[in-house]
Amino acid sequence: MPVVIENLRKFVAPEIIFGNGSRYLAGEYCKKFYIAKPMIVTDPGVMAAGWTDQVAQTLIDHDIAYITFSQVSSNPREEEAMMGAAAYLSAGCDGIIAVGGGSPMDCAKGIGIVVSNGGHILDYEGVDRIMDPLPPMIFIPTTAGTSADVSQFCIINNTTKKVKIAIISKIVIPDIALIDPETTTTMDPYLTACTGMDAMAHAVEAFVSTASSKITDVHALEAIRLLKTNLPQILNDPHDMILRENIMLASMQAGLAFSNAVLGAVHAMAHSLGGFLDLPHGECNSLVLEHVMAFNYSAVPERFKVIAQNLGLDTRGYNQRELKAALFKEIRSLRYQLGISKSLGQVHVKQQDISDLSEKALNDACLLTNPRKTNKRDIETIYEEAL
């Protein structure tokens, strides 16, 4: 009997250790992976917070030599990945430990791609263009939202074209993610909000993606429930570790969902915005999320009804128009409650920028699994509504 490929779904994930203190296992896992000289990829903010030193100490405790690469921007640039690869090869490293948010983790993936496959990091834009395995990789996230620690995505800023590129391959999934909620305690409130909304966008887009499945749906819906319940509370009680654990768990669940179901127009448009304005990725997602959801609603209304229910909305008696409006209002209300209240115009997007932003978004790999087919004018309209 022939196999119907369209009905099959795959699911890939790294080994995961979740819980407070898991960061202290970095040295032990270097030994298990036979890493003799790792490169720690981090950034100045994470170093100032003390997390990099704590991880480095676990290497010292295991008599493991290491080097640190911290020249990573908030949106990692192609030249930073190339510099890191040169430093890795020069020092004779044989493994990578990423400590930080999405930027260090994406840069670490970029470094791993180049040292194993050669060429330039921008050569690998798109899906499944990496041929050779990366060095052993240990990832320790310090934000709750990007999910680069569990995903098969690597996002790099092409500064020449002013656009973020997506590199998608299961080869870039780390060998192990040490997910430690304690590392999120040094995030400021706005970063907490933006990364939380990034996770929400991951979960929503994964659930309505054309590549979604029963496996990814479980993770996406649990992430939505956890974020709706816990994210608003954390801003009032930032030291509550139960809340932080739940939000970190939501980030992981959303990451497992989108890594396997892929994303959609929210991320395609956010990548274009982030590369153009150098804005935080989570903020870019937040500014267009409700508008993309409204655009996509007609393609999969029953799926959006389930999302509404998992956000706590009582959908009984609503017709499609009313439910769409309620969902739009709920997502906007959530981001406003979190302090993300700007419009695209307020972050300096102008009408004359929209054509170029839309062209770049149209070429983003994330758009392939958007539930509603889109053309350039569709994307322009969504940007215009978000102005």
C-alpha positions in Angstrom: 0.0 0.0 0.0 1.5 3.3 -1.0 2.3 5.9 1.7 0.5 9.2 1.5 3.4 11.6 2.3 1.0 14.5 3.0 -0.5 12.6 5.9 2.8 12.0 7.7 4.3 14.3 10.3 7.7 14.1 12.0 8.7 15.3 15.4 12.2 16.1 16.5 13.5 17.5 19.8 16.7 17.6 21.8 17.4 15.9 25.0 15.9 18.2 27.6 16.6 18.7 31.3 14.2 21.1 32.9 14.4 22.6 36.3 16.1 25.0 38.6 19.8 24.4 38.8 20.1 22.5 35.5 22.6 25.0 34.3 25.2 23.5 36.7 25.2 20.3 34.6 27.1 21.9 31.7 30.5 20.6 32.7 29.1 17.1 33.3 27.6 17.0 29.8 30.8 18.2 28.2 32.4 15.1 29.7 29.5 12.9 28.4 29.8 14.3 24.9 33.7 14.1 25.0 34.0 17.8 24.5 37.6 18.8 25.5 37.5 22.5 24.7 34.1 24.1 24.3 33.4 27.7 23.1 30.9 29.5 25.3 28.7 31.7 23.1 27.0 34.5 25.2 26.5 38.2 25.2 27.6 41.1 27.5 24.2 41.4 29.2 24.2 37.7 30.2 27.8 38.0 31.4 26.9 41.0 33.5 24.0 39.0 35.0 26.5 36.3 36.2 25.1 33.3 34.3 28.1 32.9 32.0 30.5 32.7 34.9 28.3 30.2 36.7 28.4 27.9 33.7 32.1 28.5 33.1 32.7 27.4 36.7 31.2 24.0 36.0 33.8 23.6 33.3 36.6 24.6 35.6 35.3 22.1 38.2 35.6 19.4 35.6 39.1 20.5 34.4 37.8 21.6 31.0 39.5 24.4 29.1 37.3 26.8 27.3 37.1 30.1 25.4 34.3 32.6 25.5 32.8 34.5 22.5 30.5 37.3 23.6 30.5 39.6 20.5 26.8 39.0 19.9 24.2 41.7 19.2 20.6 41.7 20.2 19.8 40.5 16.6 22.8 38.4 15.7 24.5 39.5 12.5 26.1 37.5 9.8 29.6 38.9 10.6 29.3 37.9 14.3 28.6 34.3 13.3 31.6 34.4 11.0 33.8 36.0 13.7 32.7 33.3 16.1 33.5 30.5 13.6 37.0 32.0 13.1 37.6 32.1 16.8 36.4 28.6 17.3 38.7 27.2 14.6 41.6 29.2 15.7 41.3 28.0 19.3 40.8 24.3 18.3 37.4 24.0 20.0 35.3 20.9 19.6 31.9 21.9 21.1 29.6 24.8 21.7 27.8 25.9 24.9 25.3 28.7 24.3 24.3 30.7 27.4 21.7 33.4 26.8 18.6 34.3 24.9 17.7 33.8 21.3 20.6 35.9 20.1 23.5 34.0 21.6 21.7 30.7 20.8 21.1 31.6 17.1 24.7 32.9 16.8 25.9 29.7 18.3 24.0 27.7 15.7 25.4 29.9 13.0 28.9 29.3 14.3 28.3 25.6 14.3 27.0 25.6 10.8 30.1 27.4 9.4 32.7 25.4 11.3 31.2 22.1 10.1 30.1 23.0 6.6 32.3 25.9 5.6 31.3 28.8 3.4 29.4 31.8 4.6 26.4 31.6 7.0 24.1 33.4 4.6 24.7 30.5 2.1 22.4 28.3 4.2 19.2 30.4 4.1 16.1 28.2 3.6 15.2 24.7 4.4 17.5 21.6 4.7 20.6 23.2 3.1 23.0 22.0 5.8 24.8 18.7 4.9 27.2 18.0 7.7 26.5 17.5 11.4 27.4 20.4 13.8 29.7 20.1 16.7 28.2 18.9 20.0 26.0 21.7 21.3 24.7 22.4 24.9 22.2 25.2 25.1 21.2 27.1 28.3 18.4 29.6 27.7 18.2 32.7 29.9 14.9 34.0 28.5 11.5 32.4 28.3 10.2 32.8 24.7 12.6 32.3 21.9 12.9 28.5 22.2 16.1 28.4 20.1 17.2 25.8 22.6 14.7 23.2 21.3 14.1 24.3 17.7 15.4 23.5 14.3 15.5 27.3 13.4 18.5 29.6 13.2 17.8 33.3 12.6 20.6 35.5 11.4 20.5 39.2 10.5 21.6 40.0 7.0 22.8 43.5 7.6 23.4 44.3 3.9 19.8 43.6 2.9 18.5 44.6 6.4 16.4 41.5 6.8 16.6 38.4 9.1 17.0 35.1 7.3 15.7 31.8 8.5 17.9 28.7 8.4 15.7 25.6 9.0 17.2 22.1 9.6 17.0 19.4 12.2 20.8 19.5 12.2 20.8 22.7 14.2 18.8 21.2 17.1 21.1 21.2 20.1 22.2 17.9 21.6 20.8 18.9 25.0 18.9 21.9 26.4 19.5 22.7 30.1 16.3 24.7 30.7 16.7 26.5 34.0 13.9 28.9 35.1 16.2 30.6 37.6 18.1 32.2 34.7 15.1 34.3 33.8 15.1 36.2 37.1 17.4 38.8 35.7 15.1 39.7 32.8 13.6 43.2 33.0 9.8 43.5 32.8 9.7 44.6 29.1 12.0 41.7 28.0 9.8 39.3 30.0 6.7 40.6 28.2 8.3 40.6 24.7 9.7 37.1 25.0 6.4 35.8 26.5 4.5 37.2 23.5 7.1 35.6 21.2 6.2 32.3 22.8 2.5 33.1 22.3 3.1 33.8 18.6 5.0 30.5 18.3 2.1 28.6 19.8 -0.6 30.3 17.8 1.2 30.0 14.5 2.1 26.3 15.2 -1.5 25.5 15.9 -2.9 27.0 12.7 0.1 26.0 10.5 -0.6 23.8 7.5 2.1 21.5 8.9 0.4 21.1 12.3 -0.3 17.7 13.7 -1.9 16.1 16.8 1.6 15.9 18.3 2.3 19.6 17.9 -1.2 20.6 18.8 -0.8 19.2 22.4 2.3 21.4 22.9 0.9 24.5 21.3 -2.4 24.5 23.3 -0.6 23.9 26.6 1.7 26.8 25.9 -1.3 29.1 25.2 -2.9 28.1 28.4 0.2 28.5 30.5 1.0 31.9 29.0 -2.5 33.3 29.4 -2.6 32.2 33.0 0.9 33.1 34.2 2.4 35.8 31.9 0.3 38.8 33.2 1.0 37.8 36.8 4.8 37.7 36.5 4.9 41.4 36.0 3.3 42.0 39.4 5.3 39.3 41.1 8.6 38.9 39.3 10.2 36.8 42.0 7.6 34.1 42.0 9.5 31.0 40.9 6.4 29.0 40.2 5.2 31.6 37.7 8.7 31.6 36.1 8.8 27.8 35.9 5.4 27.9 34.2 6.4 30.5 31.7 9.7 28.7 30.9 7.7 25.5 30.5 5.3 27.4 28.1 8.3 28.6 26.1 9.6 25.1 25.8 6.2 23.7 24.8 5.7 26.4 22.2 9.2 25.8 20.8 8.5 22.1 20.4 5.3 22.9 18.6 6.7 25.5 16.1 10.0 23.6 15.5 7.9 20.8 14.1 4.8 22.6 12.7 6.8 25.6 11.5 5.3 29.1 11.6 3.5 31.6 9.4 3.0 35.2 8.4 3.6 36.7 11.9 7.2 35.5 11.9 7.8 36.3 8.2 6.7 39.9 8.9 8.6 40.1 12.2 11.8 38.9 10.6 11.5 41.6 8.0 10.7 44.2 10.7 13.6 43.1 12.9 16.2 43.2 10.2 15.0 46.7 9.1 14.7 48.4 12.5 16.9 46.2 14.7 14.0 45.8 17.1 13.6 43.0 19.7 12.1 39.9 17.9 9.3 39.4 20.5 8.3 43.0 20.2 8.1 42.7 16.4 5.9 39.6 16.7 3.6 41.3 19.2 3.0 44.3 17.0 1.6 42.2 14.1 0.2 39.1 15.9 -3.5 40.2 16.2 -3.5 41.6 12.7 -2.2 38.4 11.1 -4.6 36.3 13.2 -7.5 38.4 11.9 -6.2 37.9 8.3 -5.8 34.2 8.7 -9.1 33.6 10.6 -11.2 32.8 7.6 -8.8 30.0 6.5 -9.2 27.9 9.7 -12.0 29.3 11.8 -12.4 26.1 13.9 -8.8 26.2 14.8 -9.0 29.8 16.0 -12.1 28.9 18.0 -10.0 26.3 19.9 -7.3 29.0 20.5 -10.0 31.4 21.8 -11.2 28.7 24.2 -7.7 28.0 25.5 -7.3 31.7 26.1 -10.2 31.5 28.4 -12.9 33.0 26.1 -16.5 31.7 26.4 -17.3 31.1 22.7 -20.9 29.9 23.2 -23.3 31.8 21.1 -20.7 33.7 19.0 -21.0 33.8 15.3 -17.7 33.8 13.2 -17.6 37.6 13.0 -18.1 38.0 16.7 -15.5 35.4 17.6 -12.9 36.9 15.3 -13.4 40.3 16.9 -13.2 38.8 20.4 -10.0 37.0 19.6 -8.5 40.1 18.1 -9.5 42.1 21.2 -8.1 39.4 23.6 -4.6 39.3 22.0 -4.4 43.1 21.8 -5.6 43.4 25.4 -2.9 40.9 26.5 -0.1 42.7 24.9 -1.3 46.1 26.2 -1.6 44.5 29.7 2.1 43.5 29.3 3.1 47.0 28.4 3.6 46.4 24.7 1.2 49.1 23.5 3.0 50.7 20.5 1.9 50.6 16.9 4.3 50.1 14.0 4.1 53.9 13.4 5.3 54.5 16.9 8.4 52.4 16.3 9.2 54.5 13.2 7.8 52.4 10.4 6.6 54.7 7.7 4.1 54.1 4.8 6.9 54.3 2.3 8.7 51.4 4.1 5.9 48.9 3.7 6.5 47.8 0.1 10.1 46.8 0.9 9.2 45.2 4.2 6.4 43.2 2.4 8.7 42.0 -0.4 11.2 40.7 2.2 8.5 39.0 4.2 7.1 37.4 1.1 10.4 35.6 0.6 10.6 34.3 4.2 10.5 30.5 4.6 8.0 30.8 7.5 5.4 32.0 5.0 5.2 28.5 3.4 3.1 27.1 6.2 0.8 30.1 6.8 -2.8 28.8 6.7 -4.0 31.4 4.2 -2.2 32.0 0.9 -0.7 35.4 0.8 0.5 37.8 -1.8 2.5 41.0 -1.5 -0.6 43.2 -1.3 -2.0 41.0 1.5 1.1 41.6 3.6 1.2 45.3 2.8 -2.4 45.6 4.0 -1.5 43.8 7.3 1.4 46.1 7.9 -0.8 49.1 7.1 -3.4 48.0 9.6 -0.7 47.7 12.2 0.6 51.3 11.6 
